[in-house]
């Protein structure tokens, strides 16, 4: 996924109210940017961290700058939770995930389950449906292991239950974790930070829900999946 134009470098001063950050640009100007991530962003909000922002000339927007990348532990980390669906779509269309090939149609944001929307719906020529739920991953605390979630996510647990129901109905259900950092070679569910999600993940896997993870290459010009990595069993 290419950014429309190269991102602008700055320094993080503070993140607050979940969706705002004060940033000092290289010019010395201090601005407030929107933060497209309502999660905790654990480990990615340290004041003084190098950051990269996109800029919009749209005068109807309240904030013309948007935070996209934070540097942490000497690596670039994508924080925009609106990007993983596009990244996942590009990876699937490129055949990067062998288990998600052979379909005839790919649709985004399709209604399913109990008043939910699936991120990606794949359908084969014979009508078999694969429901793909995409999750953004940017949390790492040990070695090269990416973890999800970085805080409690009741919504995520509900999605796992709905995927399990799709499998029981005769379809395929897939969790696809998009790791927006390039310093991880495996991924695991974070049971200590959200034991309810971990239990739901284990139950979903027992019901036949599949789990895959793709690691991303991050730069101020583009973010794209460059490698699949294993999802470890709890």
HELIX and SHEET records of a PDB file:
HELIX    1   1 UNK A   84  UNK A   93  1                                  10    
HELIX    2   2 UNK A   98  UNK A  100  5                                   3    
HELIX    3   3 UNK A  154  UNK A  168  1                                  15    
HELIX    4   4 UNK A  195  UNK A  206  1                                  12    
SHEET    1   A 6 UNK A  75  UNK A  78  0                                        
SHEET    2   A 6 UNK A  65  UNK A  72 -1                                        
SHEET    3   A 6 UNK A  30  UNK A  35  1                                        
SHEET    4   A 6 UNK A  20  UNK A  25 -1                                        
SHEET    5   A 6 UNK A   8  UNK A  16 -1                                        
SHEET    6   A 6 UNK A  50  UNK A  55 -1                                        
SHEET    1   B 9 UNK A 105  UNK A 112  0                                        
SHEET    2   B 9 UNK A 116  UNK A 123 -1                                        
SHEET    3   B 9 UNK A 129  UNK A 137 -1                                        
SHEET    4   B 9 UNK A 172  UNK A 179  1                                        
SHEET    5   B 9 UNK A 210  UNK A 218  1                                        
SHEET    6   B 9 UNK A 223  UNK A 231 -1                                        
SHEET    7   B 9 UNK A 186  UNK A 189  1                                        
SHEET    8   B 9 UNK A 145  UNK A 148  1                                        
SHEET    9   B 9 UNK A 139  UNK A 142 -1                                        
END                                                                             
